[in-house]
Amino acid sequence: MNNCKKLLALGLAGAMTLSLAACGGGSSSGTSSDGTSSADKVVYRELYSGEVTTLNYLTTSNTNEYAIGANVVDCLVEYDNYGNIIPSLAESWEHNDDMTEWTFHIRKGAKWVDKTGAEVADVTANDWVSTAAYVNDAHNDSGSQYMYDTGSVVHNAQAYYDYTAYLLTLETMGIATGENAVDEDGDPIEVVDPVSPEDIGVKAVDDYTLVFTLDQPCPFFLSVLSYTSYMPVYGPFLEEMGDQFGLDADSLLYCGSYILSSFEPQYERVLTKNPTYWDKDNVFIDEIRMTYNAEANSVSTAMYESGEVDYVEVSSDLLDSMLKDEKTKDLVHGSRPDNSFSYFFCFNFDPQFDEEYEPENWKIAVNNTNFRKAVMAGLDRVKALTVNDPYNPESLLNNTVTPANFAVGDGKDFTQYDALKAYTDGDSFDAAKAVEYRDAAKAELTAAGATFPIKVLMPYNPSSTNWDKECQVIEQQLEGVLGTDFIDIIVEAGPETGFLSSVRRSGNYALLKCNWGADYADPQTWSEPFGEGNNYNFWDTSEDPETAALFDAYSAKVAQASAIYDDDAARYTAFAEAEAMLIDNAIIIPFSISSGSGYTICDLNPLEGEYASYGVASQRYKYQKLYDTSMSMEEFNTAYAAWEEARTKAVAE
């Protein structure tokens, strides 16, 4: 182990902090783009194979695109490496008693600069007013506008969006007024009352005082503010650029830790440290150089070995050979588990598949609790997850819908609340119980008129790596436990494009692996896929009295939990009880979290950067340092264990 790697491992295993004089493996000499000396400049280099279509951070919802915005524009708040919210462009904030009014005090001295670093204007509260007006105007088609109407419900934001959408419809059809107008199908166009951008509940009291007004109490509002749709924009510049805003590096202004100093599509992107940045002492990498290469996945390993790049993604099919190769075995390591997405199997209560798969028979089976429990207890999730991670599949296992380490209420992780703790600390797979549930279900289903084996249509998206193999493992494993005379798992490829529309949203499945991504730091976000009108499992449409009663009880519990805003413990207890209803009754089967970046070779320490399971924090390079070489698997595992322990203490405090 060289000295830099020793520093990395020892620092993480101890206080989880490192000397600011970190080893700069990518240092270079010469002259920077602004003409200054770049001797000993710390440069991080990586390849990319997917080009962006826009740099407009206010409209994109594409990770590849907003990853640039995340580094060149700051938010009101940011995160430390344990996930705690800390000040950024807002130095401080407070809220009223019922959390419907939030006041932010904007940091004085923060600047908007152009791509050369020349100052253009001060960052002021007006910049967030400009953002709200732009994002909620339907003409701009923002992919993250929904964040103004999800959970937080900013006053009149959705009303303004609906009004501008109405105007856009009239403009598209060439109609001057909506009165007595009809659409292309001949249906009446409903007139929408006028709403102006000034009506939106985002106000600048003065240049450095910003107030958000919400329609309902929102204890998690701070966690909403790290989305692109809440990033500031300098209004006069936005107006000047018009529809040219965000087309290239010249059509953006910057107030974040980096400036997009060079942007040449399908050649190179260069992020340069912002010399006017308010917190530049916490920006340790001077330049981030991203080079386009259509074959990035196949050439990056060789380029790392020759010292040309600092990052390699290791695909699952190459992992085994690279861990056995003397040149790479001590460089490959895992990544921090990504709990921004939860994967779970949905039972479809409103089957819309072909008659050959016996939808009416499936309806009888899926409304039987013992049948669902038999499938849940019979599913060996760890075995299925070895398809994607043969070395540590347990790290991906998720025993609840809400992932562990996602939400903390009253100093305790949500998954450790009483209603969920038994699931969190256990494993739903139990072959003996599965057989018991199967036998009970068989008697009940026979009496209800069902025929056997129960056909279970389980589609997969062929464009998703290894999903087909995972389905095959599950088919063999479940049928092995429950018997092919009881259940017939039918694995079938869905379309490569439009899979969600043609399969999940249209109910063209019996059992399907689904996922949901967190929108904010509260367990409420994980209840959204299962509410009324959902297109995940359609259990709200079931005509079975027992299922309908369960849905009503679940909905009532979610409503009760959502109404609690001034007592974290009570709110989390109620949400945990609601989530337990889903698992207790096997309405869904919790499965896994995302694999994150999977296995990588990387000269950055992934545990040093900002940490959050939502928003843009995980895309930022601020706080990260560059090292001479990559951690090994053992070093990363030691570091991650130390990080988990330190995070638990930090969150509790």
N, C-alpha and C positions, 0 to 999 in steps of 0.2 A: 504494500500500500504506500503510494507516495505521500508527501507531506500534505498536499492539498486534500487528498481523500481522507487522510487521518483527521485533519481539521474538521472536515465535513461530518464525519461519523461521530467524533467526540462531541462536537458542538451540539448536534441534534440529540444525542443520547443524554446530554446534560440539560442545560437551561433552554434548549431549542432556539438559541440565538447564536449568531456567528459574528466573528470580527468583521468590521466594515472593510478591512483590507483583504477582501476575499481574493482568491487566486483567479486572475483574469485570463482564462485559456484562449480567448479570442482577441487579445490585444493586437493592435496594429499601429503602424506609423505612417505619416504622410500629412496631407492637408485635407481638412473636412470641407463640406460643401459651402460653408459660410466663410471659408478662407482662413480659419484658425488652425493652429497646430493640432494634430491628432496623435502625437506621440503617446504611447501607452493607453490609447483609447480602447475601452472594453467593447468589443463587438461580438454580438451573438448572431449566428448564421443558421438558417434553415432553408429547406426547399419547400415549395408548394406546387400543387398540380391543378388546383381549381381556381380559376380567375373570378374576381368579383364582377358584378354587373352594376353596382352602384357603391358610392362612398357616403350616401345620404343616410346617416345613422338615425334620423328621425323617422324614416319609412321602412328600413329593412328589418326583417326578422330572421335573416340568415346569419348563422354563427360566423361563417367565413367572412362575411361583410362587416358585421358589427364588431368583430374582433379588432378591426382597425380603429373604429370610432371609440371603443373602450379605452384605447391607449392615448388618444389625442384630445379627448374631451372628458373633463371630470364631472362627477355627479355631486349632488348636495351632500351625500354621505359616501363612505367607503368602508372597507372591512379590514380587520387585521388578519393574521394568518390562522386564527382560531375561529373566525366567523363572527366576532363581535363588531357591531356597527360603531364606527368612529367618525369624527368630523372630517369633512372634505371642503367643498366650496361653501358649505354652511358651517360656521364656527360653533354655533349652538342652536338650540331649538326648544320650544315648549308647546304644550297643547292645552286646550280647555278641559273642563272636568269630564265631558262625555266624549272626548277625542274626535270631535267633528270639526275642530279648527286647529290647524297646526301652523305655527309661526316659526320661520327660519331667519336667522341673522347671517347675512351673506358676508363672506370673508372679504375684507378690504385689501386692495393691492393685487388681486388676481387679474391677469390680463388676457385679452384676446390678441393673438399674433397671427401673422400670415406664415406661409411656408418657409420664408427666409428668417423668421424669428422677429420681424419688425412689429412693434406694438401697434394695434389698431384701435383698441378701446378697453375700458375697464369691464370686468364681469360684474353685472348688477342684477338685482331682482327682476328687472324687466326681461331678462333673457329667458326666464322660465315662463313668463306670460306669453312671449313670442312662440315658445315651443308648444304650449297648450293650444294656442289658436291654430297653429300649423298642423299639428298631429291630429286634431279633432275636426279638421276640414276634410270631408270625404273626397274632395278633388285631389288631395295629395296621396290617398290610398296607403296610409301607414299600416304596416303589418303588425304593429304593436299598439295601435290605438285602443284595443280592448283593455289595456291596463288601466285606463281611466274609468272603466266600468266593471272591473273585476275586483271584488272585495272592497276596494277603497271607495269607489263611486264618488268621483269628484263632481261637485254640483254643476249641473247643466252641461257637462262635457259631452255626454251621450246625446243630449237633446240638440246641441249644436251640430254634432256629427249627423244625426238623423235629418236635421233641416238641410244641411249642405248636400247630403245624399239625395234628398228630394229635389233640390235645385239641379243637381247633376243629372238626374233622370230626365227632368224637363229639358235641360240643355241638349242632352244626347238625342232626344226625340224631336228637338226643334220646336218645342212648345213654349209659348211665352208665359202662360198661366196654368196652374194645376186645376182650376175649377172646371168640373165636368170633363176632365181629360181622362183618357183610357190608355192602357199600355198596349204592347204589341199583340197581346192575347185578347184584347177587348175588355179587360178588367179595369174597373175604376182606379185611378191613381188618387190615393188619399192625400188630401191637403195637409201639410205640416206647418204649424204656426212658426213664424220667424223667431230665430234665436241668434243673437250676435256673439262674436268672440268675447266681448266685454261682459257677457252674462256668465261666462265660465268661472268657476270658483277658484281661480288662480289670480291673485292680485299683488301688485307691487305697492305697498304702503309708502315706501320711499325707495331710494336706490339700493338700500341694503337691508330691507325688511320685506320678506315674502310670506304671504299667507295663502294656505290651501283651505278651502271650505268643502266639507264632505257631507253627503246626504245621510250618512249613518255612522255610528261610532266605529273606529277602526284602530285597534290596538297595535296592528302590525304595519301601519302606514309607512314607517321608515324603510321597511324592507322592499316597498314598491319603488322606491326612488332610485334604484340602481338599474333601471331598465332604460333602454335607448329613448323611449318615448318621454322620459322625464329628464333627459339631458338638456342643458341649456343651448341656446343658439342666439347669436347677435342679430337682433331683428332687422336693423338697417342693411346689414350685409345679405341676409336671407332675402329681403325684398329686392335688393339690387341684382342678385343672382337669378331669382325666379326659378324656372324649371331647369336652370343650369347648375343649381346648388348640388354639390356632392358628386359632380361628374369626374373631377380630377383633383389633384393636390392644390391647385390654385383656387378652386371654387369651395374651399373649406377655410374656416378659421379655427384656431387651436387654443385651448386653455388647459390641456392636460399635461401629463408628464413627458409626452413626445410630440414631435411635429412630423407630419408625413412629408419629408423633404424631397423625396423622389417617388414617383409613381409611373411606371412604364408597364402597361398591361402585357402579360405573357413574356415579361423579361425580369422586372425587379421592382420591389417595394423597399423603401428605406425609411425607417423611423429613427429620428435623431432626437436626443435629449433636448427638451425645451429649456433654453437658458434663462427664461423669465419665470419658470415654474415656481409656484409658491412653496413647494415642498421638495425642491430639487435635491436636498441632502439625502432623501430616501429613494432616489433613482440611481442605481448602481451600475446599470448597463448604459453606455453612451450611445450605442447605435445597434439597431436591430435590422439586419439585412436579410430579406426574404427573396430568394431567387426562384424564378419559374422553371419547372422541369416537368414535362408531361409524364416522365418515367420516374418521378420522385421516389415512389415506393421501392423500386427495384435498384436504384443507384445510390440511395442515401447511405447505406451501410458502408459501401466502398469509399464514399466521399468522407464519411466520418473517420475511417481508418487512415485516410490520407490527409486529415486535418482541414478539410474544406468546409465541413458543417459541424454543428454542435447538437443536432437532434436527429433521431431516427425512430420511426414507429416500427415495431417488430410485429409482423403479422403472425397469427396463430399457427400457420402452416410452416413458418420458419423458426418458431420459438425453440423447438427441441434441438434443432441442429445448431442454432446460435449459442445455446447454453452448453453445448458439448464442444464447441469450437474454442480452442485455446485463445484465439485473438479476441473473441467477443464475450466469453462466458462470464467474465468479471465486470462487464459493462452493462449488461441487460438487467433491468429491474422493473418492478411493477409500478403502478401509479396509485394515487390516493383514490379509493372507491368513489364513484360519482353518484351521490345520492340525490341528484337533481331530477332523476327519472326513476320511477317505480314500475316494474313489470309484474303483471299478474294475469292469471288465466280467467277469462270471463265465460260463464255459462250463458248461452243466448236463450232468453225466455220468449222471444218472438221470432222463431225460425222462418226464414224466407227462402230456404234452399229448395232444390228440386225434389220431386216426389220420390226419386230413387233412393234418397237418403232418409225417407220416412219422417217428415217434419211433425206429423200428428203424434206419432209414437214418441218422438223426442220431447214434445210438449208434456206428455204424461211423465216421462222420466225426469226432466229437468225441474219439475215442480215438486219432486219427491226429495225431501231433505236427506234421507239415508242414502239415496243414489249419489247426490252431490258429495256427501261426506265420504262415501266409498272411493270416489275418484280422488278427492283431496288427500285422504290418508294413504291411498295407493300410489301417489305420485312421488317418486324419489327425485327430488329437485336437484340434489347435489350431483347425482349421476347425469342428469340432463345438462347441467352446467359445465361438466367436464368437456363438453364439445367445444366450448369457447375458452375455457381456462383449465387445462388438464393439470396444472401445478397447484392451484389454490382456488378451487371452485367455491369453497366455503366463504371466501371473501366477497363473493357476489350475492350470496344468499340473502333474501329479504323475507322475514317472517311476518311482516305486517304490511299494510298498504303504505303507510307513512314510513320512510326509511329511518333507521337509527341514525343518530347524530344530525338530524335535520332540524328539529324544533325543540326548544327548551322552555319549559314553563315553571316558574318558581324554582329555578335552579336544578330541575330534573328533566332528563330526556323524555320526550313524549312517549316513546315506546316502553318506558319503564313505569308508566302509570298502571295502576292495579288491573284495569280491565284488559291490558295488552301484555303485561309482564310475562305471563306464562307462555304466550306465543313467542315473544322476543327471545326468551331464554331456552326455548325448546325446538322441536322439529315436528312438523305436521305429518311427516312420513312415518307410518306404522302399519306394516303389512298385515299384522294380526287383526288390528282394528278395522282395516279396510275390508277384510273378509267378513267380519261381523256386520259391518254396515251393508255390505253387498247382500248377505243372506237376508237381512231385515228388509232391504229395498226390494229384493226379488219377490218376496211374499207380498209386499204391499203393491208393487207394480203389477204383479199377476192379477191380483184382485181388482186393480183399476183398469185392466184390459190391455196392458202393454204386452208386446211380443219381444222375444229375445233371439239373438243378442241385440242390445240397443246400439243402433248405428250412431257414431259420433264423428261428424264431419269436422276435421281439424285442418284448415288451410294454412299456408305459409306464403310469404313473399319471396319468390325465387331470386330477387335482386339483393336480398339481405344475406350476408355471408353466414353460412352454417345453420341457418334456420331450418333448412330441409333435414340436415343431419340430426338436429335437436328433436325435431318432430318424429323422426324414425326411432330414436332412442326412447322417447316417451311412449310411442306406440308399442314397442316391444316390451317395455318395462311395465306399463299399466295392464296390458293384456296378460302379461305373465303373472301379475298379482291377482287380478280379478277374474281371469279366465275368458277365453274367446267365446264361450257359450253365454257369457253375461254381457260382454261389451265388445264392439267392433270399432276400433279407432281407424278412421279413414283419412289418411294424409293426402292432401291434394294441393298442388301448386295453384296459387292465385295469379293474377296478372302482375307483371313487373311494374307497370305504371297504373296509377289509379287504384291501388290495392285497398286503401282505406275506404274509398267511396263504394267500390264494388263488392267489398267483403264485409268489413266491420260495420260501416254506417248503414249498409243495406240489410244487415242481419243474415248474411249468406254464410253462416257458420253455426256449428253447435258448440264447439270449445275452441277458444282462440287466445293466443298470447297477445295481450294489449299493454299499452304503457300510458303513463301520464306524467307530465313534467310540472314541477312546482312553479307557481307564479309569485309566491311571497312566503315569508317565514312564519307560517301559521298552519296548524293541522287542517284548518278549513279548506285549504287549497286541495287537499287530497280527497275531500268529500265530493268535489264537483263532478267527477265522471259518473256518479251513481244517483244523481238527483232526478227529479221529474223531467221527462223529455230527453233523457240521455240517449246517446247512440253508441253506448258501450255494451250493455247487457240487456237493456229494454225490460228490466224486471218491473218497472212501473206500469207496464202494459199487461202484465199477467192477470188472467181472469181466475186463477186459482185462489180461493179464499185465504189459505194459509200464507201464500207468497204475498198477496195484496196486503194482508194485515202486517206482515213483517216490513214491507216497504213503508207503510204508513208510520210504523213505530220508529223506523230508522230516520225518516224525514223529520219527524217531530223532535227526535233527539238532536239532530243536526241544527234544527232551528233554535232549540233551547241553547245549545252550545254557542251558536253564532251571536246570540243576543247578549252573552256575557262579555263585557269589555274591560271591567275594572278589577278582575280577579283571575289571574293567570291559572292558578291551581284549579279553580272551579271550571274555567273554560276548557282546559286541557282534559280534566276528568270527564267532562261531558262528551267531548270529541272522541276520547278513547273508548267510552262506552258505545258510541255510535259505530266506530270502526270495528269494535269487537262483534257487533251484530252481524257484520258482513262475513267475518271469519268464523264465528261460532256456527253460523248456518250455512257455511260454504257457498255463499252467494258468489264469491270470487275465491281464487286460490292465490295467495301471495307467492311470488316467485323470486325476483332478483332486482338488484339495482343495475345501473350501467357499469360497464367495465372501465369507464373513464377513458384515458388514453391507452389503456391496455398495458402492454409491455413496451418499454422504450429504452433507448440509449440516449441520454441527455446530460449535458454539462450544467444544466440548471438544477437546483434543488426544488422539486415541486411542492415542498411543504413550507417554503418561505413566502410564497406569494399570497395575495388576498384569497380568502376562502369564503365562499357562499354557494348555496345550492340553487341559486336563481340569479337573474340579472346578468351583468357583464363582469363581475368581479374576477371570476376564474380566467378571464381572457387577458388580464392585465399583467404587465411586466414590472410594474412598480414593486419595490421591496425585494426583487429577486436579484441574485448575484450569479456571476458566471465562474465556474470552476474549471480546473485543468482537465478533468476527466469525469466520467459518469460513475455513479454509485453502482455497486454490485447488488444482487438480489438480497444478500444477507444484510448489507449495510442499509438498504432501503427499509427492509422489514424491521430492523432495530430502530431506525429513525421514526418510522411510522408508529410503532408501539409507544415510543417516547412522546410523539406528537399527540396521540390519542389521550395519554395520561395528562399531559400538560393542558390540553384543550378542556378536558373535564374540569380541571381546577380553575382554569381561566373563566369558563362559562359560569361556574358556580359562584365565582367571586363577583 
